[in-house]
């Protein structure tokens, strides 16, 4: 089964480093970098509002732990966002490309 893993980053530079590493190591087939998102969240009993960059990581469910481990290792945040959503359906050619890209 295939997954999309979401992860926010503090800036475009760190997002590019993380995305490139995940693709280079074949933990992800593709990572979209979406700049200029605004995140509102609770952190240490305060409400924070920050500009961030969203990573949309396309991979296989068997790669989740590898992706999560690398995000935790390379990320600047104490508790980075690492959430996964299973891909229910997709174009067969695209899903086959994901599989081939992870080999």
Biopython code that builds the backbone (N, CA, C, O; Angstrom):
import numpy as np
from Bio.PDB.StructureBuilder import StructureBuilder

atoms = [
    (1, "UNK", "N", (0.843, -1.179, 0.000)),
    (1, "UNK", "CA", (0.000, 0.000, 0.000)),
    (1, "UNK", "C", (0.887, 1.242, 0.000)),
    (1, "UNK", "O", (2.012, 1.220, 0.499)),
    (2, "UNK", "N", (0.370, 2.301, -0.558)),
    (2, "UNK", "CA", (1.118, 3.537, -0.702)),
    (2, "UNK", "C", (0.643, 4.562, 0.319)),
    (2, "UNK", "O", (-0.491, 4.502, 0.794)),
    (3, "UNK", "N", (1.533, 5.512, 0.653)),
    (3, "UNK", "CA", (1.211, 6.527, 1.646)),
    (3, "UNK", "C", (1.679, 7.895, 1.192)),
    (3, "UNK", "O", (2.594, 8.038, 0.381)),
    (4, "UNK", "N", (1.015, 8.890, 1.747)),
    (4, "UNK", "CA", (1.494, 10.265, 1.727)),
    (4, "UNK", "C", (1.843, 10.595, 3.169)),
    (4, "UNK", "O", (1.019, 10.435, 4.068)),
    (5, "UNK", "N", (3.052, 11.050, 3.381)),
    (5, "UNK", "CA", (3.492, 11.466, 4.709)),
    (5, "UNK", "C", (3.641, 12.980, 4.678)),
    (5, "UNK", "O", (4.256, 13.533, 3.766)),
    (6, "UNK", "N", (3.080, 13.638, 5.668)),
    (6, "UNK", "CA", (3.136, 15.090, 5.771)),
    (6, "UNK", "C", (4.157, 15.477, 6.833)),
    (6, "UNK", "O", (4.275, 14.836, 7.878)),
    (7, "UNK", "N", (4.889, 16.542, 6.533)),
    (7, "UNK", "CA", (5.868, 17.071, 7.478)),
    (7, "UNK", "C", (6.048, 18.559, 7.201)),
    (7, "UNK", "O", (6.281, 18.953, 6.058)),
    (8, "UNK", "N", (5.941, 19.387, 8.236)),
    (8, "UNK", "CA", (6.213, 20.805, 8.065)),
    (8, "UNK", "C", (7.672, 21.085, 8.399)),
    (8, "UNK", "O", (8.281, 20.397, 9.218)),
    (9, "UNK", "N", (8.219, 22.107, 7.748)),
    (9, "UNK", "CA", (9.595, 22.548, 7.976)),
    (9, "UNK", "C", (9.597, 24.053, 8.231)),
    (9, "UNK", "O", (8.682, 24.758, 7.807)),
    (10, "UNK", "N", (10.618, 24.539, 8.919)),
    (10, "UNK", "CA", (10.650, 25.967, 9.253)),
    (10, "UNK", "C", (10.971, 26.879, 8.073)),
    (10, "UNK", "O", (10.612, 28.057, 8.092)),
    (11, "UNK", "N", (11.643, 26.355, 7.044)),
    (11, "UNK", "CA", (12.031, 27.205, 5.917)),
    (11, "UNK", "C", (12.296, 26.342, 4.683)),
    (11, "UNK", "O", (12.398, 25.118, 4.768)),
    (12, "UNK", "N", (12.404, 27.009, 3.543)),
    (12, "UNK", "CA", (12.557, 26.305, 2.267)),
    (12, "UNK", "C", (13.889, 25.566, 2.187)),
    (12, "UNK", "O", (13.959, 24.483, 1.605)),
    (13, "UNK", "N", (14.937, 26.133, 2.759)),
    (13, "UNK", "CA", (16.255, 25.495, 2.687)),
    (13, "UNK", "C", (16.253, 24.149, 3.404)),
    (13, "UNK", "O", (16.714, 23.148, 2.855)),
    (14, "UNK", "N", (15.739, 24.126, 4.621)),
    (14, "UNK", "CA", (15.707, 22.851, 5.356)),
    (14, "UNK", "C", (14.749, 21.866, 4.690)),
    (14, "UNK", "O", (14.987, 20.659, 4.725)),
    (15, "UNK", "N", (13.672, 22.362, 4.087)),
    (15, "UNK", "CA", (12.732, 21.491, 3.371)),
    (15, "UNK", "C", (13.415, 20.830, 2.174)),
    (15, "UNK", "O", (13.237, 19.635, 1.936)),
    (16, "UNK", "N", (14.196, 21.606, 1.423)),
    (16, "UNK", "CA", (14.904, 21.056, 0.255)),
    (16, "UNK", "C", (15.936, 20.010, 0.670)),
    (16, "UNK", "O", (16.081, 18.980, 0.012)),
    (17, "UNK", "N", (16.645, 20.276, 1.754)),
    (17, "UNK", "CA", (17.644, 19.316, 2.244)),
    (17, "UNK", "C", (16.963, 18.004, 2.620)),
    (17, "UNK", "O", (17.418, 16.932, 2.221)),
    (18, "UNK", "N", (15.889, 18.082, 3.376)),
    (18, "UNK", "CA", (15.180, 16.879, 3.820)),
    (18, "UNK", "C", (14.569, 16.142, 2.631)),
    (18, "UNK", "O", (14.689, 14.920, 2.536)),
    (19, "UNK", "N", (13.922, 16.862, 1.730)),
    (19, "UNK", "CA", (13.285, 16.245, 0.562)),
    (19, "UNK", "C", (14.320, 15.546, -0.321)),
    (19, "UNK", "O", (14.115, 14.413, -0.757)),
    (20, "UNK", "N", (15.414, 16.224, -0.573)),
    (20, "UNK", "CA", (16.466, 15.650, -1.423)),
    (20, "UNK", "C", (17.042, 14.392, -0.789)),
    (20, "UNK", "O", (17.281, 13.399, -1.476)),
    (21, "UNK", "N", (17.264, 14.432, 0.510)),
    (21, "UNK", "CA", (17.805, 13.267, 1.213)),
    (21, "UNK", "C", (16.843, 12.076, 1.116)),
    (21, "UNK", "O", (17.273, 10.958, 0.833)),
    (22, "UNK", "N", (15.552, 12.308, 1.347)),
    (22, "UNK", "CA", (14.578, 11.215, 1.310)),
    (22, "UNK", "C", (14.500, 10.570, -0.074)),
    (22, "UNK", "O", (14.391, 9.349, -0.187)),
    (23, "UNK", "N", (14.556, 11.389, -1.122)),
    (23, "UNK", "CA", (14.504, 10.849, -2.488)),
    (23, "UNK", "C", (15.824, 10.159, -2.829)),
    (23, "UNK", "O", (15.821, 9.075, -3.413)),
    (24, "UNK", "N", (16.943, 10.774, -2.473)),
    (24, "UNK", "CA", (18.259, 10.193, -2.767)),
    (24, "UNK", "C", (18.420, 8.824, -2.120)),
    (24, "UNK", "O", (18.959, 7.905, -2.736)),
    (25, "UNK", "N", (17.958, 8.685, -0.891)),
    (25, "UNK", "CA", (18.089, 7.420, -0.160)),
    (25, "UNK", "C", (16.993, 6.410, -0.509)),
    (25, "UNK", "O", (16.952, 5.314, 0.050)),
    (26, "UNK", "N", (16.110, 6.782, -1.430)),
    (26, "UNK", "CA", (15.007, 5.931, -1.894)),
    (26, "UNK", "C", (14.018, 5.587, -0.784)),
    (26, "UNK", "O", (13.423, 4.509, -0.776)),
    (27, "UNK", "N", (13.852, 6.520, 0.152)),
    (27, "UNK", "CA", (12.799, 6.402, 1.160)),
    (27, "UNK", "C", (11.495, 6.993, 0.623)),
    (27, "UNK", "O", (10.410, 6.669, 1.106)),
    (28, "UNK", "N", (11.614, 7.861, -0.379)),
    (28, "UNK", "CA", (10.455, 8.497, -1.000)),
    (28, "UNK", "C", (10.676, 8.559, -2.505)),
    (28, "UNK", "O", (11.802, 8.723, -2.976)),
    (29, "UNK", "N", (9.579, 8.425, -3.253)),
    (29, "UNK", "CA", (9.664, 8.545, -4.708)),
    (29, "UNK", "C", (9.650, 10.012, -5.124)),
    (29, "UNK", "O", (10.300, 10.399, -6.095)),
    (30, "UNK", "N", (8.907, 10.813, -4.385)),
    (30, "UNK", "CA", (8.727, 12.221, -4.719)),
    (30, "UNK", "C", (8.358, 12.971, -3.447)),
    (30, "UNK", "O", (7.655, 12.442, -2.586)),
    (31, "UNK", "N", (8.834, 14.200, -3.336)),
    (31, "UNK", "CA", (8.440, 15.064, -2.229)),
    (31, "UNK", "C", (8.057, 16.418, -2.821)),
    (31, "UNK", "O", (8.874, 17.080, -3.461)),
    (32, "UNK", "N", (6.817, 16.818, -2.601)),
    (32, "UNK", "CA", (6.381, 18.159, -2.997)),
    (32, "UNK", "C", (6.704, 19.112, -1.855)),
    (32, "UNK", "O", (6.495, 18.792, -0.685)),
    (33, "UNK", "N", (7.212, 20.277, -2.208)),
    (33, "UNK", "CA", (7.513, 21.317, -1.228)),
    (33, "UNK", "C", (6.543, 22.471, -1.484)),
    (33, "UNK", "O", (6.589, 23.115, -2.532)),
    (34, "UNK", "N", (5.679, 22.717, -0.525)),
    (34, "UNK", "CA", (4.668, 23.762, -0.654)),
    (34, "UNK", "C", (5.056, 24.903, 0.278)),
    (34, "UNK", "O", (4.958, 24.769, 1.498)),
    (35, "UNK", "N", (5.498, 26.024, -0.290)),
    (35, "UNK", "CA", (5.945, 27.135, 0.554)),
    (35, "UNK", "C", (4.778, 27.967, 1.092)),
    (35, "UNK", "O", (3.633, 27.843, 0.658)),
    (36, "UNK", "N", (5.124, 28.808, 2.045)),
    (36, "UNK", "CA", (4.214, 29.861, 2.518)),
    (36, "UNK", "C", (2.902, 29.356, 3.103)),
    (36, "UNK", "O", (1.835, 29.887, 2.793)),
    (37, "UNK", "N", (2.979, 28.339, 3.942)),
    (37, "UNK", "CA", (1.782, 27.967, 4.688)),
    (37, "UNK", "C", (1.876, 28.642, 6.057)),
    (37, "UNK", "O", (2.968, 28.963, 6.525)),
    (38, "UNK", "N", (0.751, 28.849, 6.677)),
    (38, "UNK", "CA", (0.720, 29.418, 8.023)),
    (38, "UNK", "C", (0.167, 28.356, 8.946)),
    (38, "UNK", "O", (-0.928, 27.837, 8.725)),
    (39, "UNK", "N", (0.923, 28.032, 9.982)),
    (39, "UNK", "CA", (0.498, 27.034, 10.956)),
    (39, "UNK", "C", (0.159, 27.724, 12.271)),
    (39, "UNK", "O", (0.943, 28.519, 12.789)),
    (40, "UNK", "N", (-1.009, 27.412, 12.800)),
    (40, "UNK", "CA", (-1.433, 27.891, 14.115)),
    (40, "UNK", "C", (-1.532, 26.658, 14.997)),
    (40, "UNK", "O", (-2.249, 25.711, 14.672)),
    (41, "UNK", "N", (-0.815, 26.669, 16.109)),
    (41, "UNK", "CA", (-0.749, 25.470, 16.942)),
    (41, "UNK", "C", (-0.426, 25.827, 18.384)),
    (41, "UNK", "O", (0.026, 26.931, 18.687)),
    (42, "UNK", "N", (-0.671, 24.862, 19.265)),
    (42, "UNK", "CA", (-0.340, 25.023, 20.670)),
    (42, "UNK", "C", (1.018, 24.370, 20.914)),
    (42, "UNK", "O", (1.244, 23.220, 20.535)),
    (43, "UNK", "N", (1.913, 25.115, 21.549)),
    (43, "UNK", "CA", (3.229, 24.586, 21.896)),
    (43, "UNK", "C", (3.623, 25.126, 23.257)),
    (43, "UNK", "O", (3.717, 26.338, 23.452)),
    (44, "UNK", "N", (3.853, 24.216, 24.203)),
    (44, "UNK", "CA", (4.257, 24.568, 25.567)),
    (44, "UNK", "C", (3.304, 25.596, 26.175)),
    (44, "UNK", "O", (3.733, 26.620, 26.705)),
    (45, "UNK", "N", (2.012, 25.306, 26.090)),
    (45, "UNK", "CA", (0.924, 26.113, 26.677)),
    (45, "UNK", "C", (0.752, 27.494, 26.067)),
    (45, "UNK", "O", (0.078, 28.339, 26.655)),
    (46, "UNK", "N", (1.335, 27.743, 24.922)),
    (46, "UNK", "CA", (1.137, 28.997, 24.197)),
    (46, "UNK", "C", (0.575, 28.689, 22.809)),
    (46, "UNK", "O", (0.781, 27.603, 22.267)),
    (47, "UNK", "N", (-0.128, 29.651, 22.255)),
    (47, "UNK", "CA", (-0.599, 29.538, 20.881)),
    (47, "UNK", "C", (0.451, 30.204, 19.995)),
    (47, "UNK", "O", (0.817, 31.361, 20.207)),
    (48, "UNK", "N", (0.924, 29.463, 19.009)),
    (48, "UNK", "CA", (1.934, 29.970, 18.079)),
    (48, "UNK", "C", (1.326, 30.099, 16.691)),
    (48, "UNK", "O", (0.398, 29.372, 16.335)),
    (49, "UNK", "N", (1.853, 31.020, 15.923)),
    (49, "UNK", "CA", (1.440, 31.220, 14.533)),
    (49, "UNK", "C", (2.717, 31.479, 13.745)),
    (49, "UNK", "O", (3.354, 32.521, 13.902)),
    (50, "UNK", "N", (3.087, 30.513, 12.888)),
    (50, "UNK", "CA", (4.357, 30.593, 12.176)),
    (50, "UNK", "C", (4.185, 30.323, 10.688)),
    (50, "UNK", "O", (3.305, 29.566, 10.278)),
    (51, "UNK", "N", (5.031, 30.947, 9.895)),
    (51, "UNK", "CA", (5.150, 30.602, 8.481)),
    (51, "UNK", "C", (5.988, 29.337, 8.393)),
    (51, "UNK", "O", (7.046, 29.241, 9.014)),
    (52, "UNK", "N", (5.518, 28.377, 7.629)),
    (52, "UNK", "CA", (6.239, 27.124, 7.463)),
    (52, "UNK", "C", (6.165, 26.682, 6.006)),
    (52, "UNK", "O", (5.542, 27.327, 5.163)),
    (53, "UNK", "N", (6.824, 25.562, 5.745)),
    (53, "UNK", "CA", (6.831, 24.927, 4.433)),
    (53, "UNK", "C", (6.302, 23.510, 4.632)),
    (53, "UNK", "O", (6.733, 22.812, 5.551)),
    (54, "UNK", "N", (5.380, 23.082, 3.787)),
    (54, "UNK", "CA", (4.785, 21.746, 3.912)),
    (54, "UNK", "C", (5.447, 20.779, 2.950)),
    (54, "UNK", "O", (5.563, 21.060, 1.757)),
    (55, "UNK", "N", (5.880, 19.638, 3.471)),
    (55, "UNK", "CA", (6.360, 18.549, 2.628)),
    (55, "UNK", "C", (5.235, 17.544, 2.456)),
    (55, "UNK", "O", (4.557, 17.182, 3.418)),
    (56, "UNK", "N", (5.044, 17.096, 1.221)),
    (56, "UNK", "CA", (4.096, 16.032, 0.891)),
    (56, "UNK", "C", (4.955, 14.916, 0.295)),
    (56, "UNK", "O", (5.429, 15.012, -0.838)),
    (57, "UNK", "N", (5.142, 13.865, 1.079)),
    (57, "UNK", "CA", (6.095, 12.804, 0.763)),
    (57, "UNK", "C", (5.336, 11.591, 0.245)),
    (57, "UNK", "O", (4.487, 11.044, 0.949)),
    (58, "UNK", "N", (5.633, 11.167, -0.980)),
    (58, "UNK", "CA", (4.978, 9.987, -1.557)),
    (58, "UNK", "C", (5.896, 8.783, -1.433)),
    (58, "UNK", "O", (7.046, 8.807, -1.872)),
    (59, "UNK", "N", (5.358, 7.719, -0.821)),
    (59, "UNK", "CA", (6.172, 6.537, -0.559)),
    (59, "UNK", "C", (5.286, 5.307, -0.397)),
    (59, "UNK", "O", (4.084, 5.357, -0.660)),
    (60, "UNK", "N", (5.880, 4.222, 0.032)),
    (60, "UNK", "CA", (5.176, 2.969, 0.308)),
    (60, "UNK", "C", (5.066, 2.818, 1.825)),
    (60, "UNK", "O", (5.918, 3.311, 2.565)),
    (61, "UNK", "N", (4.031, 2.145, 2.279)),
    (61, "UNK", "CA", (3.837, 1.981, 3.729)),
    (61, "UNK", "C", (5.031, 1.301, 4.399)),
    (61, "UNK", "O", (5.309, 1.548, 5.573)),
    (62, "UNK", "N", (5.730, 0.454, 3.663)),
    (62, "UNK", "CA", (6.889, -0.229, 4.256)),
    (62, "UNK", "C", (8.044, 0.730, 4.533)),
    (62, "UNK", "O", (8.977, 0.378, 5.255)),
    (63, "UNK", "N", (7.994, 1.927, 3.973)),
    (63, "UNK", "CA", (9.061, 2.919, 4.150)),
    (63, "UNK", "C", (8.763, 3.910, 5.270)),
    (63, "UNK", "O", (9.591, 4.775, 5.557)),
    (64, "UNK", "N", (7.593, 3.802, 5.911)),
    (64, "UNK", "CA", (7.208, 4.805, 6.910)),
    (64, "UNK", "C", (8.272, 4.976, 7.998)),
    (64, "UNK", "O", (8.670, 6.102, 8.296)),
    (65, "UNK", "N", (8.729, 3.889, 8.585)),
    (65, "UNK", "CA", (9.705, 3.996, 9.676)),
    (65, "UNK", "C", (11.012, 4.623, 9.215)),
    (65, "UNK", "O", (11.616, 5.403, 9.952)),
    (66, "UNK", "N", (11.454, 4.294, 8.006)),
    (66, "UNK", "CA", (12.672, 4.901, 7.458)),
    (66, "UNK", "C", (12.491, 6.410, 7.300)),
    (66, "UNK", "O", (13.362, 7.192, 7.682)),
    (67, "UNK", "N", (11.358, 6.806, 6.737)),
    (67, "UNK", "CA", (11.079, 8.229, 6.555)),
    (67, "UNK", "C", (11.012, 8.928, 7.907)),
    (67, "UNK", "O", (11.629, 9.977, 8.096)),
    (68, "UNK", "N", (10.272, 8.358, 8.840)),
    (68, "UNK", "CA", (10.136, 8.969, 10.165)),
    (68, "UNK", "C", (11.491, 9.094, 10.862)),
    (68, "UNK", "O", (11.791, 10.132, 11.451)),
    (69, "UNK", "N", (12.299, 8.055, 10.797)),
    (69, "UNK", "CA", (13.622, 8.094, 11.429)),
    (69, "UNK", "C", (14.498, 9.188, 10.837)),
    (69, "UNK", "O", (15.190, 9.894, 11.571)),
    (70, "UNK", "N", (14.473, 9.334, 9.518)),
    (70, "UNK", "CA", (15.294, 10.352, 8.868)),
    (70, "UNK", "C", (14.781, 11.761, 9.169)),
    (70, "UNK", "O", (15.576, 12.681, 9.361)),
    (71, "UNK", "N", (13.472, 11.932, 9.212)),
    (71, "UNK", "CA", (12.919, 13.243, 9.574)),
    (71, "UNK", "C", (13.374, 13.606, 10.987)),
    (71, "UNK", "O", (13.850, 14.718, 11.217)),
    (72, "UNK", "N", (13.232, 12.681, 11.931)),
    (72, "UNK", "CA", (13.641, 12.966, 13.315)),
    (72, "UNK", "C", (15.140, 13.254, 13.413)),
    (72, "UNK", "O", (15.562, 14.087, 14.215)),
    (73, "UNK", "N", (15.931, 12.575, 12.609)),
    (73, "UNK", "CA", (17.385, 12.751, 12.651)),
    (73, "UNK", "C", (17.811, 14.100, 12.073)),
    (73, "UNK", "O", (18.726, 14.733, 12.600)),
    (74, "UNK", "N", (17.157, 14.548, 10.994)),
    (74, "UNK", "CA", (17.591, 15.732, 10.272)),
    (74, "UNK", "C", (16.825, 17.013, 10.613)),
    (74, "UNK", "O", (17.280, 18.107, 10.281)),
    (75, "UNK", "N", (15.688, 16.891, 11.262)),
    (75, "UNK", "CA", (14.799, 18.039, 11.478)),
    (75, "UNK", "C", (15.260, 18.891, 12.656)),
    (75, "UNK", "O", (15.819, 18.381, 13.627)),
    (76, "UNK", "N", (15.018, 20.203, 12.554)),
    (76, "UNK", "CA", (15.377, 21.128, 13.638)),
    (76, "UNK", "C", (14.363, 21.145, 14.779)),
    (76, "UNK", "O", (14.703, 21.513, 15.904)),
    (77, "UNK", "N", (13.126, 20.750, 14.500)),
    (77, "UNK", "CA", (12.083, 20.799, 15.535)),
    (77, "UNK", "C", (12.271, 19.677, 16.541)),
    (77, "UNK", "O", (12.726, 18.588, 16.193)),
    (78, "UNK", "N", (11.913, 19.952, 17.802)),
    (78, "UNK", "CA", (11.929, 18.913, 18.837)),
    (78, "UNK", "C", (10.932, 17.810, 18.511)),
    (78, "UNK", "O", (11.220, 16.628, 18.696)),
    (79, "UNK", "N", (9.756, 18.204, 18.024)),
    (79, "UNK", "CA", (8.691, 17.256, 17.689)),
    (79, "UNK", "C", (8.171, 17.584, 16.292)),
    (79, "UNK", "O", (7.164, 18.278, 16.153)),
    (80, "UNK", "N", (8.853, 17.089, 15.253)),
    (80, "UNK", "CA", (8.381, 17.405, 13.901)),
    (80, "UNK", "C", (7.077, 16.679, 13.579)),
    (80, "UNK", "O", (6.792, 15.605, 14.108)),
    (81, "UNK", "N", (6.300, 17.297, 12.698)),
    (81, "UNK", "CA", (5.083, 16.657, 12.207)),
    (81, "UNK", "C", (5.481, 15.467, 11.344)),
    (81, "UNK", "O", (6.231, 15.611, 10.379)),
    (82, "UNK", "N", (4.975, 14.298, 11.698)),
    (82, "UNK", "CA", (5.144, 13.099, 10.872)),
    (82, "UNK", "C", (3.816, 12.360, 10.929)),
    (82, "UNK", "O", (3.554, 11.597, 11.859)),
    (83, "UNK", "N", (2.984, 12.595, 9.925)),
    (83, "UNK", "CA", (1.686, 11.924, 9.870)),
    (83, "UNK", "C", (1.527, 11.296, 8.489)),
    (83, "UNK", "O", (1.968, 11.853, 7.484)),
    (84, "UNK", "N", (0.896, 10.136, 8.458)),
    (84, "UNK", "CA", (0.752, 9.411, 7.196)),
    (84, "UNK", "C", (-0.716, 9.162, 6.891)),
    (84, "UNK", "O", (-1.531, 8.917, 7.781)),
    (85, "UNK", "N", (-1.022, 9.233, 5.610)),
    (85, "UNK", "CA", (-2.354, 8.909, 5.118)),
    (85, "UNK", "C", (-2.194, 7.888, 4.011)),
    (85, "UNK", "O", (-1.401, 8.079, 3.088)),
    (86, "UNK", "N", (-2.939, 6.812, 4.103)),
    (86, "UNK", "CA", (-2.882, 5.796, 3.055)),
    (86, "UNK", "C", (-3.541, 6.313, 1.784)),
    (86, "UNK", "O", (-4.559, 7.003, 1.828)),
    (87, "UNK", "N", (-2.946, 5.969, 0.667)),
    (87, "UNK", "CA", (-3.514, 6.320, -0.630)),
    (87, "UNK", "C", (-4.507, 5.219, -0.990)),
    (87, "UNK", "O", (-4.118, 4.074, -1.222)),
    (88, "UNK", "N", (-5.777, 5.569, -1.035)),
    (88, "UNK", "CA", (-6.835, 4.595, -1.297)),
    (88, "UNK", "C", (-6.870, 4.152, -2.750)),
    (88, "UNK", "O", (-7.098, 2.978, -3.042)),
    (89, "UNK", "N", (-6.645, 5.086, -3.653)),
    (89, "UNK", "CA", (-6.654, 4.787, -5.084)),
    (89, "UNK", "C", (-5.638, 5.669, -5.769)),
    (89, "UNK", "O", (-5.291, 6.738, -5.267)),
    (90, "UNK", "N", (-5.169, 5.230, -6.900)),
    (90, "UNK", "CA", (-4.252, 6.027, -7.702)),
    (90, "UNK", "C", (-4.107, 5.418, -9.069)),
    (90, "UNK", "O", (-4.427, 4.249, -9.284)),
    (91, "UNK", "N", (-3.625, 6.217, -9.989)),
    (91, "UNK", "CA", (-3.363, 5.740, -11.333)),
    (91, "UNK", "C", (-2.302, 4.647, -11.271)),
    (91, "UNK", "O", (-1.263, 4.824, -10.635)),
    (92, "UNK", "N", (-2.560, 3.520, -11.930)),
    (92, "UNK", "CA", (-1.630, 2.386, -11.871)),
    (92, "UNK", "C", (-0.232, 2.751, -12.344)),
    (92, "UNK", "O", (0.756, 2.323, -11.746)),
    (93, "UNK", "N", (-0.139, 3.529, -13.398)),
    (93, "UNK", "CA", (1.177, 3.913, -13.907)),
    (93, "UNK", "C", (1.942, 4.736, -12.866)),
    (93, "UNK", "O", (3.144, 4.547, -12.679)),
    (94, "UNK", "N", (1.240, 5.646, -12.194)),
    (94, "UNK", "CA", (1.893, 6.467, -11.167)),
    (94, "UNK", "C", (2.318, 5.616, -9.972)),
    (94, "UNK", "O", (3.431, 5.766, -9.468)),
    (95, "UNK", "N", (1.452, 4.739, -9.525)),
    (95, "UNK", "CA", (1.782, 3.878, -8.389)),
    (95, "UNK", "C", (2.935, 2.934, -8.740)),
    (95, "UNK", "O", (3.791, 2.662, -7.898)),
    (96, "UNK", "N", (2.960, 2.438, -9.970)),
    (96, "UNK", "CA", (4.089, 1.614, -10.413)),
    (96, "UNK", "C", (5.378, 2.424, -10.421)),
    (96, "UNK", "O", (6.440, 1.905, -10.078)),
    (97, "UNK", "N", (5.290, 3.700, -10.812)),
    (97, "UNK", "CA", (6.467, 4.569, -10.794)),
    (97, "UNK", "C", (6.989, 4.746, -9.364)),
    (97, "UNK", "O", (8.200, 4.728, -9.140)),
    (98, "UNK", "N", (6.086, 4.917, -8.404)),
    (98, "UNK", "CA", (6.516, 4.998, -7.005)),
    (98, "UNK", "C", (7.288, 3.735, -6.624)),
    (98, "UNK", "O", (8.380, 3.809, -6.061)),
    (99, "UNK", "N", (6.711, 2.583, -6.935)),
    (99, "UNK", "CA", (7.365, 1.313, -6.597)),
    (99, "UNK", "C", (8.750, 1.229, -7.225)),
    (99, "UNK", "O", (9.713, 0.877, -6.543)),
    (100, "UNK", "N", (8.869, 1.542, -8.495)),
    (100, "UNK", "CA", (10.159, 1.470, -9.181)),
    (100, "UNK", "C", (11.168, 2.473, -8.609)),
    (100, "UNK", "O", (12.360, 2.177, -8.527)),
    (101, "UNK", "N", (10.697, 3.634, -8.222)),
    (101, "UNK", "CA", (11.579, 4.675, -7.688)),
    (101, "UNK", "C", (12.172, 4.317, -6.321)),
    (101, "UNK", "O", (13.213, 4.846, -5.930)),
    (102, "UNK", "N", (11.507, 3.422, -5.609)),
    (102, "UNK", "CA", (11.959, 3.055, -4.257)),
    (102, "UNK", "C", (12.903, 1.863, -4.260)),
    (102, "UNK", "O", (13.401, 1.466, -3.207)),
    (103, "UNK", "N", (13.156, 1.281, -5.443)),
    (103, "UNK", "CA", (14.040, 0.088, -5.532)),
    (103, "UNK", "C", (15.487, 0.504, -5.510)),
    (103, "UNK", "O", (16.375, -0.346, -5.574)),
]
sb = StructureBuilder()
sb.init_structure("model")
sb.init_model(0)
sb.init_chain("A")
sb.init_seg("    ")
for serial, (resi, resn, name, xyz) in enumerate(atoms, 1):
    if name == "N":
        sb.init_residue(resn, " ", resi, " ")
    sb.init_atom(name, np.array(xyz, "f"), 0.0, 1.0, " ", f" {name:<3s}", serial, name[0])
structure = sb.get_structure()
